[in-house]
Amino acid sequence: MDIRQIKSVGEYSKIRGAETLHPLINVLDYDNLKFLEPASYNFSFYCIFLKETKCGDLRYGKETYDYQEESLVFVAPGQILTVEKYSPGIKPKGKVLIFHPDFLRGTALNHIMTDYRFFSYSVNEALHLSIKEKDMVVNMFNTIENELQQNLDKHSKTLVISHLQLLLNYSTRFYDRQFITREHINK
């Protein structure tokens, strides 16, 4: 199977039929997006998919990606995500946050991105969110999107980076909760 390379935030936005709010970072809503064709994709940027519906099968690298409704799926630059098929009659619902590593240049967040291990191939399980957690994540996505829709000024990048880091820190907390909960259930 061929691997389709998508090199920029703008290219991804165009493929999905969405406006590009910023050349290095964007938030897209599934309600307004074209389907991504079943294929293997190599993105040159980070992707955080908020999947409010399970609409098909995904593979991350060579492994099936375990996700369900109300999940976050994380993909790092250069890694392969395969959209295998869509479930008939189910429309994807949720949001997508994409950002290029160049957006992080010159920020403290750039130096700690490797700490967010959920972008790794070794994590082939989505972050399953409670209703309260999903609401928090949606609010953070919306805050970033609102900031990108403002007239850009010297504070814009700092504010977006702060909210992005907050989202990643909460995701770390939620993943830790998910695995602790599973440990207790397994005992």
ZAMARGU-4260 file (C-alpha; in steps of 0.2 Angstrom, whole numbers, plus 5000, padded with zeros to 4 digits):
<rodrens>
0) 5000/5000/5000 | 5007/5017/4995 | 5010/5030/5009 | 5003/5047/5006 | 5014/5061/5012
5) 5005/5076/5019 | 5018/5090/5022 | 5009/5105/5029 | 4995/5111/5039 | 4988/5120/5024
10) 4989/5104/5013 | 4979/5094/5026 | 4966/5108/5028 | 4964/5109/5010 | 4962/5090/5008
15) 4949/5090/5021 | 4940/5105/5014 | 4944/5117/5028 | 4950/5135/5030 | 4968/5136/5036
20) 4968/5148/5051 | 4987/5148/5053 | 5000/5140/5042 | 5008/5131/5056 | 4993/5126/5067
25) 4974/5123/5064 | 4959/5117/5073 | 4946/5108/5062 | 4928/5102/5066 | 4922/5085/5058
30) 4905/5093/5055 | 4913/5103/5041 | 4926/5091/5034 | 4927/5080/5019 | 4931/5061/5023
35) 4950/5056/5023 | 4951/5042/5010 | 4955/5025/5017 | 4974/5025/5015 | 4991/5026/5024
40) 4996/5043/5029 | 5013/5051/5034 | 5010/5068/5042 | 5024/5080/5044 | 5016/5088/5059
45) 5007/5083/5075 | 4989/5078/5075 | 4977/5076/5090 | 4960/5069/5084 | 4946/5071/5096
50) 4935/5056/5091 | 4917/5058/5097 | 4911/5044/5087 | 4920/5027/5082 | 4918/5029/5063
55) 4930/5016/5057 | 4946/5006/5059 | 4963/5014/5062 | 4981/5007/5062 | 4996/5017/5070
60) 5012/5010/5063 | 5008/4991/5061 | 4996/4990/5076 | 4978/4992/5076 | 4974/5008/5086
65) 4961/5005/5100 | 4949/5019/5101 | 4931/5022/5104 | 4918/5036/5106 | 4925/5051/5117
70) 4943/5047/5113 | 4959/5057/5109 | 4971/5049/5096 | 4988/5056/5095 | 5000/5055/5080
75) 5018/5062/5079 | 5027/5069/5063 | 5034/5055/5052 | 5023/5042/5059 | 5011/5032/5049
80) 4992/5032/5052 | 4981/5021/5042 | 4963/5024/5039 | 4957/5006/5035 | 4938/5009/5032
85) 4923/5019/5038 | 4908/5011/5047 | 4893/5012/5035 | 4881/5026/5040 | 4892/5034/5054
90) 4898/5051/5051 | 4914/5056/5060 | 4911/5069/5074 | 4924/5078/5084 | 4938/5090/5081
95) 4956/5089/5075 | 4971/5099/5081 | 4986/5099/5070 | 5002/5109/5072 | 5019/5109/5064
100) 5035/5106/5074 | 5041/5123/5067 | 5027/5132/5077 | 5035/5126/5093 | 5053/5133/5088
105) 5059/5145/5101 | 5047/5139/5115 | 5050/5129/5131 | 5036/5117/5124 | 5048/5112/5110
110) 5061/5105/5122 | 5049/5094/5131 | 5038/5086/5117 | 5047/5070/5119 | 5040/5069/5137
115) 5022/5067/5130 | 5024/5048/5126 | 5007/5046/5120 | 5013/5052/5103 | 5024/5036/5102
120) 5020/5021/5092 | 5022/5011/5108 | 5005/5018/5114 | 4993/5011/5102 | 4978/5014/5113
125) 4968/5030/5112 | 4965/5041/5128 | 4947/5037/5133 | 4939/5052/5140 | 4925/5054/5153
130) 4911/5066/5149 | 4919/5079/5161 | 4937/5076/5153 | 4929/5078/5135 | 4921/5094/5140
135) 4938/5101/5146 | 4947/5095/5130 | 4933/5103/5119 | 4935/5119/5128 | 4954/5119/5126
140) 4952/5115/5107 | 4939/5130/5106 | 4950/5142/5115 | 4965/5138/5103 | 4953/5140/5088
145) 4946/5156/5095 | 4964/5163/5097 | 4969/5158/5079 | 4953/5167/5073 | 4958/5184/5081
150) 4969/5196/5073 | 4987/5190/5076 | 4998/5200/5088 | 5014/5198/5098 | 5004/5188/5111
155) 4995/5176/5100 | 5009/5163/5099 | 5012/5163/5117 | 4994/5161/5121 | 4991/5147/5109
160) 5007/5138/5115 | 5001/5140/5133 | 4984/5132/5129 | 4992/5118/5119 | 5004/5114/5133
165) 4989/5114/5145 | 4980/5102/5134 | 4995/5090/5133 | 4998/5091/5152 | 4979/5087/5155
170) 4981/5073/5142 | 4996/5066/5152 | 4985/5066/5168 | 4970/5058/5159 | 4982/5044/5152
175) 4989/5041/5169 | 4971/5040/5176 | 4966/5028/5163 | 4981/5016/5166 | 4979/5017/5185
180) 4960/5013/5184 | 4965/4998/5173 | 4977/4992/5186 | 4964/4993/5200 | 4951/4984/5189
185) 4964/4970/5184 | 4969/4967/5203
</rodrens>
